Amino acid sequence: MAYQINQEKVSRYSSLEFLARQVVEGFITGMHKSPFHGFSVEFAEHRLYNPGESLKDIDWKLYGRTEKMFVKRYEEETNLRCQLVIDQSSSMYFPMKNKPDINDPDKLIFSVYAAASLIEMMKRQRDAIGLSLFADELRLHTKAKSTVSHQKMIYKHLEDLLLPEKGKLNQKTTTAEALHQIAELSHKRSLVVIFSDMLDKQTQQEELFTALRHLRYNKHEVVLFHVHDAQTEIDLNFENRPHRFVDMETGKAIKINPVQIKEAYHKSREESKKELMLRCGQYQIDYVDADINQGYHPVLLAYLLKRSKMY
């Protein structure tokens, strides 16, 4: 059975703008600042005239005041390259559903719809979009393109993630390794938007932070949607009785009354979350607390409104 993204849900974003916070390397004239300077669009600065350059670019009014020849430099605008990165490890299917329901999503459905909504925004801006999927390894990495056929291909990959029978169990996470690969494969400055529950092993946390820093070192702007179910994965809100908990990535099971460990568990998860937020702040990464219980639309819209005010 084929599952399709509800276009009515995501098309509401087609009239919104998503601008790059920092300069990007684009391919045609568009809406975002480029690191390259030209002689069009928006004034940036003056520089001294070099003998042999065209006289038409000299600011003659400034010459009249200073008797020195300066050339005007302008910022070129360019289209954005955006790389959407989605964690498709088994933990992203939590809580497991019999069929995809955007009104009651698991973490992966939440991420798919948020990513599709960003695509709708960028399609109107003629921005280039790429898609990366990872679990225990980087399973898909497409270069950012703006063609209609490429966008349809990305939608097909996103809709494949909604198939309930595909790879839900025993798919481990190696987020750090995947992000390092994406940093190396994305050769031009891009906006990298990551959707992940960031549930790597505690022993791999420092490697994960190194990978995020690698993306920033390569001049990419990074947005991290930390996708989680706060009620169960952080607050551990379960009935006061024994439960059998199964690790979706390893298949290991444990039987325990969650009330007995709730306080210590909540403290540990909150500390991990705060450390992630702190590192994102240090690396100038936009951290988005994406609780699936709030719904993807309120979470995404709140971030876009915040971003529009800041940038």
Secondary structure, DSSP 8 states (H G I E B T S, - for coil): ------HHHHGGGTTS----SS----SSS-SEEEEEEESSSEEEEEEE--TTS-GGGB-HHHHHHHSS-EEEEEEEEE--EEEEEEE-SGGGG-S--SS--TTS--HHHHHHHHHHHHHHHHHHHT-EEEEEEESSSEEEE---B--HHHHHHHHHHHHHTT-TTSS-SS----HHHHHHHHHHH--S--EEEEEE-----GGGHHHHHHHHHHHHHTT-EEEEEEEE-IIIIIS----SS-EEEE-TTT--EEEE-HHHHHHHHHHHHHHHHHHHHHHHHHTT-EEEEEEGGG-HHHHHHHHHHHHHHH-
